[in-house]
Amino acid sequence: MPDGTELDPPKTSPSVITSADIEPPSSISDPKIRKKLRGSNMNSNDEEDSSSRSRSASGTSADLQLNRNFVFLGDYVDRGYFSLETLTLLLCLKAKYPDRVTLVRGNHESRQITQVYGFYEECFQKYGSASVWKACCQVFDFMTLGAIIDGKVLCVHGGLSPEIRTLDQVRVVARAQEIPHEGAFCDLVWSDPDDVETWAVSPRGAGWLFGDRVADEFCHVNDLSLIARAHQLVNEGYKYHFNNQNVVTVWSAPNYCYRCGNLASVCEIGEDLKPTFKLFSAVSDDQRHVPVSRPGRSEYFL
């Protein structure tokens, strides 16, 4: 991780169980009870064998999935009617597979932004207070700002910063705070690639627009082959930027805001570090549940 190691769970020393700690089984003299126990054990063994065969047949694909690492590029909330459920699922996956799931922070993992674009209202509607929203915002403060895949692929939400030249500078950014309005932290979650030579002011009002020369130099200095980021709607699901194709936008929200009609994608990076993309579309309207009562949602297409 470019920002440093994540917090490790507290370590406890497991107690060692010896044979002296185990109470010996009582001897059963009644032959009828012993016969029932034998029958029960046989049925139990049959069930275990059956379930084991079932698991071995159906668990192969699951085991393959567990051999993969998953990086999510931010903006888990403010993107639909079920932001809270989406975030909860991702946090459960992070808790269960802490070494295989990485949650990169996006510009919407922010107190200020979520009060404008819907997540605050969603939490208040579902729980009747702001306590859950406050707890989520505390979690946001501890999310990483980026990830490195095999030392060659940088994963961030937004883009680059004129204040950052090396990955070591990303690692020392103080992340346990609300996203500031300017500076390196802000730029990592707000900046965008664009058809400019070096740097330009961003129309978003935060972050920067950066051009191909900036991307080329950053990749050269840090020995990177690719910068993978999100942050911008892409109708085709993903988009390479610049002639060298060293920056790619991966967009994973199909039919954005329930009306854009765009495709979405998942980027797979294998051992050869060559990205491939799996495209998918949104389910049809008749298959999607929409809450009966929902708060007003501000427009957001930047």
Summary of the structure (lengths in Angstrom):
residues: 302
radius of gyration: 24.8
end to end distance: 27.3
largest distance: 89.2
contacts: 824
relative contact order: 0.11
helix: 35%
strand: 15%
